[in-house]
Amino acid sequence: MEELNMVIQAQAAEQRRKVLNLIYLEGILLDERKWDEWLALFSPDVEFWVPSWKSEHELVSDPLNEVSLVWYPSRDHLEDRIYRIRTGLSPASNPLPRTVHLITNSLIRQENDGKYLVTSNFQVNCFRDQELSCYTGYYEHLIMCNPDSCLILKKKVVIVNDTLRVMDIYCF
């Protein structure tokens, strides 16, 4: 019985490692502009949301009825954004900045039936047109894992310094 418990604990630890590595891998793929690999991290019905601030200390709570900085209700919308970046149809992404994602303090807050709620702090440095912009905030990821793979079901990005010039998906 003790051996079985050890095996179960080892499997759970490996699953948690996969979940946290997914968060870090996402930042690396954005920095390396590996768009297809980045998109593959998301479930088809992913919600990708960057809420705006309603007041100095309160975020909007409803992306359907309040203004958000970014809201994509599915991976199709993310794919469309990547298409625009790749083809140069996005003036906000031309020229495409060089980015570095620094992700820290990642913590699994909830674990329930293969779903993990993970929070992390981040800083993304974007260099474009001889100017460096820094975006700072925190992530909330909802990740679904099975023994073979993990996918992001929801990603919420809270930008603390939201008064910067140009923001796009590679800035978070």
N, C-alpha and C positions, 0 to 999 in steps of 0.2 A: 504494500500500500504506500509506503514511504517513497519507493522508487517511482510509482505512478504520479504522486504529488510533485516530485521533482521534475518529471517530464512535463507535466502540465504547466508548472511555473516557468520552465525553460521556454516552452512554446509561447506563453503569454509575454515573456520578456522579449522574445524574438519579434513577436507581432508589434509590440510597442516600439522597438527599434526601427522597424520598417515604417511605422507611422511617422516618427520624428524625422527619419531620413528623407521621406517624401517632401516634407516642408523645406528642407535644405536643398534638395534636388531641384525643386521648382525655381528657387532663386538662381541657382547655377545655370539652368537651362535658359532662363531669361537673359542672363548676362552673356551667354554664348550664342544667343539668337537661334537656338534650336527649337524653332516654333512648333514643328510637328510633334516632337517629343514632349514639349511643354503641354500642348493641347491634349495629348494622350493621357496626361495625369488627371484629367477631369472626366466625370461621368457625363453622359449625354444630356442629362437634365440638371446640370450644375447651376447654382445661382452664384454669380460673381457680383459683389456689391461693395461700392465705396460710398457710404452715406455722407451727406454734407452735415454741417453743424447748424442746428436750429437756433442755438444761442451759444454763448461762450462755453457752456458746460453740458449742453444737451444735443445729441444727434437726432436727425430725423429717424423715424421708426418704420415708415411705410414707403418702400420704393415705388409703389404704384401711384401714390397720391401726393408725394412730397418730392422735392428736387433732390436728386443724388448727384454726386460727382460722376459716378459710373454705375450702371446697372445693366447686367446682361443676364436674362432669365434662363439661358441655356447655352450649351457649348456651341450651338450653331452661331450664336451672336459673337462668341469669342473667335470662331473660325472666320467670320466675316471681317472682324477687326484685323486679324492676322493677314487676311487677303489684302486689305487696304494698305497695311504696312509694307508687305512684300512688293506690291505693284506700284508703290509711290503715290497711290490715290489719297494718302493721308498727309495733308500739309503739316499736321502736328508732329509727324514722324520723319520729316525730311529736312535736314539730314537726321538719320537715326542716331540717337545719343549712345555713347558707351556707358554702360551701367555696372555698378558693383552692389550686390545685395548683401547686407550684413544682417543676419537673422540670429536672434539670441533669446534666452529665457523661455525656450519652448517647453511647454508643460501640458501634459494630458490632463484635462480638467474632468472629463467624464469618459467612461467606457461602458458601453451598453450594447450587447448583442452584435459585436463586430463593428460598431460605430464608435468613433473617437472624436471628442471635441478637444481641439488643441489650440492654445493661445500662444502667441509669440510676439516679441518686440522686433522691430526692424528699423533699419536705416538704409535707404537706397541713394547712392550718389550717382548722378547723371551728368555726364560731360558732353556738352553740345555747343557749337558755335563759340568755342574758346571760353565757355562759362560753365561753372560747376553749380549744380542745384542739388540740394539735399532734401529728401523726403523722409519724414520720421513718423512712426506710429506703431500700431499693433494689428496683428492678424487674429482672426478666429477662423479656423478651418474645421469643417466637419468631414471626416474621412471614413469611408467604409472599406473594411478589409475582409478578405477571405484568405484561405491558406496560400493562394497563388499570387494575389496582387492587392494593391490598395488604390482607391480612386477618391478624388476630392468631390464631395457632394455639394458643399457650400464653402465659399470663401468670402469673408467680410474683412475689408481693409479700412481701418480708421486712420486717416491722415491727421496728425496733430498740427502740422504747419501747412495748412491748406490754402495759403494765399500766394503760392508760387505760380510762375508763368504757365508752363505747359505740362500737363500730366497725361500719361497714357498707361496702358496695362503693364508696360515694362518698368514703370516708375514705382510699382508696388510689389 
